[in-house]
Amino acid sequence: MLKVYHSQGARSLRVLWLCEEMGVPYETAEASFFKPSDEFKAVNPLRTVPAMTDGDVRMIESVAMMMYIMSKYGPTELEVKPDESGYASYLQFMLFGEAGVAAYGNPLVATRFMAPDDQKQNWTAGYLKTAILKRLEFVADCLGGKDFLAADRFTAADISVSYIVTGAKFAGIEGDIPAGVKLYVDKLWQRPAFQRAAAVK
């Protein structure tokens, strides 16, 4: 069985949400940022969240975990195949959710909570905030009022990208999220699978 090292509000939410949508069984173990267990450190020496095991498999990247689960435990409509219309957009937004958006949040969150008071509003923090919001405007433009980012249906790309709204709370930019993105995510969060995943402590 999949074992996901999870912290509420962290990127592990992507993995739990995907599993809930697919009906893939999993168990969770606590993954503390500040007081990691020996078990968690053994699975992920970098101490980043999430981590996942599946038998002898060890993984530490949330989007890669999603791709692995869909490939191994599918087929699933959450994955867009190469011969489908929308495949390129699906691939782009699967990766964009982390590399293009959420990755900018890590140093912004660290600055907000860990930097000395006189450095919390430094140039880099301002740049990161601007970069995230610019990319969210791009997402809003690509949506153009549609409910989903690719293939005219809910896919794992939507799970990947929509995580940034959760991360925005930690980064202190929740109130700056473009209206089109907020509406898009609010609709996604009505899905029962998301609500089950979000409730996992």
C-alpha positions as CSV (number, residue, x, y, z in Angstrom):
1,M,0.0,0.0,0.0
2,L,1.1,3.6,-0.7
3,K,2.4,5.4,2.4
4,V,2.3,9.2,2.2
5,Y,4.3,11.3,4.6
6,H,1.9,14.1,5.0
7,S,1.6,17.5,6.7
8,Q,-1.8,19.3,6.4
9,G,-1.6,22.1,3.8
10,A,1.6,20.8,2.3
11,R,2.2,19.5,-1.2
12,S,1.2,16.0,0.0
13,L,-2.4,17.3,-0.4
14,R,-1.9,16.8,-4.2
15,V,-1.1,13.1,-3.7
16,L,-3.9,12.5,-1.2
17,W,-6.4,14.3,-3.5
18,L,-5.4,12.2,-6.5
19,C,-5.7,9.0,-4.5
20,E,-9.1,9.9,-3.3
21,E,-10.3,10.7,-6.8
22,M,-8.9,7.4,-8.1
23,G,-10.0,5.3,-5.2
24,V,-6.4,4.2,-4.5
25,P,-5.9,3.1,-0.9
26,Y,-3.2,4.8,1.0
27,E,-2.0,5.3,4.6
28,T,-0.4,8.4,6.0
29,A,2.4,9.2,8.4
30,E,3.2,12.5,10.0
31,A,5.9,14.6,8.3
32,S,6.9,17.4,10.5
33,F,9.0,20.2,9.0
34,F,10.6,21.2,12.3
35,K,10.7,17.9,14.2
36,P,10.9,15.2,11.6
37,S,10.8,11.6,12.9
38,D,13.6,9.2,12.3
39,E,11.4,7.2,10.0
40,F,10.6,10.3,7.8
41,K,14.3,11.3,7.7
42,A,15.2,7.8,6.6
43,V,12.7,8.0,3.7
44,N,13.6,11.6,2.8
45,P,16.9,12.9,4.0
46,L,16.0,16.3,2.6
47,R,13.2,16.5,5.1
48,T,10.9,18.1,2.5
49,V,7.2,17.3,2.4
50,P,5.8,15.1,0.9
51,A,7.6,11.7,0.7
52,M,6.0,8.5,-0.4
53,T,6.8,4.8,-0.3
54,D,5.2,2.0,-2.3
55,G,7.0,-1.2,-1.4
56,D,10.7,-0.6,-2.2
57,V,9.8,2.6,-4.1
58,R,10.8,5.9,-2.5
59,M,9.7,9.3,-3.9
60,I,10.0,12.9,-2.7
61,E,8.4,15.0,-5.5
62,S,4.6,15.4,-5.4
63,V,4.0,15.8,-9.1
64,A,6.2,12.8,-9.9
65,M,4.2,10.8,-7.3
66,M,1.0,11.8,-9.1
67,M,2.4,10.6,-12.4
68,Y,3.6,7.4,-10.8
69,I,0.3,6.6,-9.2
70,M,-1.7,7.2,-12.4
71,S,0.7,5.0,-14.4
72,K,0.8,2.2,-11.9
73,Y,-2.8,2.2,-10.5
74,G,-4.7,3.6,-13.5
75,P,-6.1,3.9,-16.1
76,T,-7.8,7.0,-15.0
77,E,-9.5,9.9,-16.7
78,L,-7.3,12.2,-14.6
79,E,-4.5,11.4,-17.0
80,V,-4.6,12.8,-20.6
81,K,-3.0,10.4,-23.1
82,P,-0.7,11.5,-26.0
83,D,-3.3,10.8,-28.6
84,E,-5.9,13.0,-26.9
85,S,-6.6,16.6,-27.7
86,G,-5.3,18.7,-24.9
87,Y,-2.3,16.5,-24.1
88,A,0.3,19.2,-24.5
89,S,-1.7,21.6,-22.2
90,Y,-2.0,18.8,-19.7
91,L,1.7,18.1,-19.6
92,Q,2.5,21.8,-19.4
93,F,0.2,22.5,-16.5
94,M,1.1,19.3,-14.6
95,L,4.7,20.6,-14.4
96,F,3.8,24.3,-14.3
97,G,1.9,23.8,-11.0
98,E,5.1,23.1,-9.3
99,A,8.1,24.3,-11.4
100,G,6.3,27.4,-12.7
101,V,4.3,28.5,-9.7
102,A,4.6,26.7,-6.3
103,A,8.4,26.5,-6.3
104,Y,8.5,30.3,-6.1
105,G,6.6,30.0,-2.9
106,N,9.2,28.1,-0.9
107,P,11.6,31.0,-0.4
108,L,8.7,33.4,0.1
109,V,7.3,31.3,2.9
110,A,10.7,30.9,4.5
111,T,11.3,34.6,4.4
112,R,8.0,35.3,6.0
113,F,8.4,32.9,8.9
114,M,12.2,32.6,9.3
115,A,13.9,35.8,8.2
116,P,14.9,38.5,10.7
117,D,12.2,41.1,11.0
118,D,14.2,43.7,9.1
119,Q,14.6,41.3,6.1
120,K,11.0,40.0,5.8
121,Q,10.1,42.6,3.2
122,N,13.3,42.5,1.2
123,W,13.7,42.8,-2.6
124,T,13.7,39.1,-3.1
125,A,10.4,38.6,-1.2
126,G,8.9,41.3,-3.4
127,Y,10.2,39.7,-6.6
128,L,8.8,36.3,-5.6
129,K,5.4,37.6,-4.8
130,T,5.3,39.5,-8.1
131,A,6.5,36.4,-10.0
132,I,3.8,34.1,-8.4
133,L,1.0,36.6,-9.1
134,K,2.2,37.1,-12.7
135,R,2.0,33.3,-13.3
136,L,-1.4,33.1,-11.7
137,E,-2.6,35.8,-14.1
138,F,-1.3,33.5,-16.9
139,V,-3.3,30.7,-15.5
140,A,-6.4,32.9,-15.4
141,D,-5.9,33.9,-19.0
142,C,-5.5,30.3,-20.1
143,L,-8.6,29.3,-18.3
144,G,-10.6,32.1,-19.9
145,G,-13.6,31.3,-17.7
146,K,-13.4,27.5,-18.3
147,D,-13.6,25.1,-15.4
148,F,-10.5,23.1,-16.3
149,L,-7.1,23.6,-17.7
150,A,-6.8,20.8,-20.2
151,A,-8.8,18.4,-22.3
152,D,-12.2,19.9,-21.3
153,R,-12.3,17.8,-18.1
154,F,-10.9,17.6,-14.6
155,T,-7.4,16.2,-14.7
156,A,-4.4,15.8,-12.5
157,A,-3.1,19.1,-14.0
158,D,-5.9,20.9,-12.1
159,I,-4.8,19.2,-8.9
160,S,-1.2,20.3,-9.6
161,V,-1.9,23.9,-10.3
162,S,-4.7,24.5,-7.8
163,Y,-2.4,23.7,-4.9
164,I,-0.9,27.2,-5.1
165,V,-4.0,28.6,-3.5
166,T,-3.3,26.5,-0.4
167,G,0.3,27.6,-0.5
168,A,-0.7,31.2,-0.9
169,K,-2.1,31.2,2.6
170,F,1.4,30.4,4.0
171,A,3.0,33.0,1.7
172,G,0.6,35.7,2.8
173,I,-0.7,36.5,-0.7
174,E,-4.1,34.8,-0.5
175,G,-5.9,38.1,-0.9
176,D,-4.0,38.9,-4.1
177,I,-5.0,35.8,-6.1
178,P,-6.7,36.8,-9.4
179,A,-10.4,36.5,-9.3
180,G,-10.5,34.0,-12.2
181,V,-8.1,31.6,-10.4
182,K,-10.0,31.9,-7.1
183,L,-13.3,31.0,-8.8
184,Y,-11.6,28.1,-10.6
185,V,-10.1,26.7,-7.4
186,D,-13.3,27.3,-5.3
187,K,-15.2,25.1,-7.7
188,L,-12.5,22.4,-7.6
189,W,-12.6,22.4,-3.8
190,Q,-16.2,21.4,-3.9
191,R,-15.3,18.0,-5.1
192,P,-15.8,15.4,-2.4
193,A,-12.4,13.8,-3.0
194,F,-10.7,17.1,-2.3
195,Q,-12.7,17.6,0.9
196,R,-11.7,14.1,2.1
197,A,-8.1,14.7,1.3
198,A,-8.1,18.2,2.9
199,A,-9.5,16.7,6.1
200,V,-6.6,14.3,6.7
201,K,-4.5,15.5,9.6
